[in-house]
């Protein structure tokens, strides 16, 4: 069983993008968020879209995500 996080968790919404894949778009969203947000606990993909280029191929993959992170100092505040 996964370890249960105790504390206050905040959820933010982000859109990540990649010219290569939806998976890479999620990784980019989390990696970019981690530069300014600490204690990221998880990510939920809400939706995905892609831009179509002039050649008819997919040119940009985008994902709408919710990223959850633990608020510092809140550890152990929930019972």
N, C-alpha and C positions, 0 to 999 in steps of 0.2 A: 504494500500500500504506500502511496506517495506521502511524504511528510506534509502535515497540515501547517500552513503558515498562520501564525497568530499575530494580529495587529490590524492596522487600518490599511486597506489597499485602495489606491486611487486608480481609476481607469481613464485613459485618454484615447481619443480616436485619431488615427493617422492614415495617410494614403502613401504607400510606397510604390516605387516604379522601377522597371528594369527593361532594357531593350531585349533581354534574352528569355526570361521565363517568369511565371507567376511566383514560383518558389524563390527565385532570386529577388523579386520585388518584396516579398515578406522579409527576407533576410536583410535587405537594404533598409526597410522601415525600422526594424528592431535595432540594427547597428547604428543608424543615425540617431534614433531616440536615446540610445545608451550613451551618447556623447554628453547629453544634458540631463538625463534621468537615471538615477541609480536604483538598484534593487528591483530590476524588472523580474517579474515572476512568471509571466506568460503572455501569449498573444492569441487572439481569436480573429480569424479572417471572416469578415462580415459579407464581403462581396468582391467580385473581380470584374474588371473590364479591360479592353485592349483597344488601342488605336490601330486603324488600318492605314497602311501606307499607300502611296500612289500606284505601286505595283500590285496591290490587292493582298499583300502579305501583312502579317501583324508586325507593327513597328514599335509598339510600346505596351508592355504589360503593366497593369495597375491593380493594386489590392487595397481595399478599405479594411483597416484593422482596428481592433481594440487592444491596447497594450495595458496590462495591469502591473503596478509596482507598489511595493511596500513603502509606506510613509515612514521616514526615519524617526526614531524615538517612540514609535507606536507598538513595538514588539512587546508581546505579553499583555497588551491593554484589553484584549478580548478574552472572555472566559468560556 
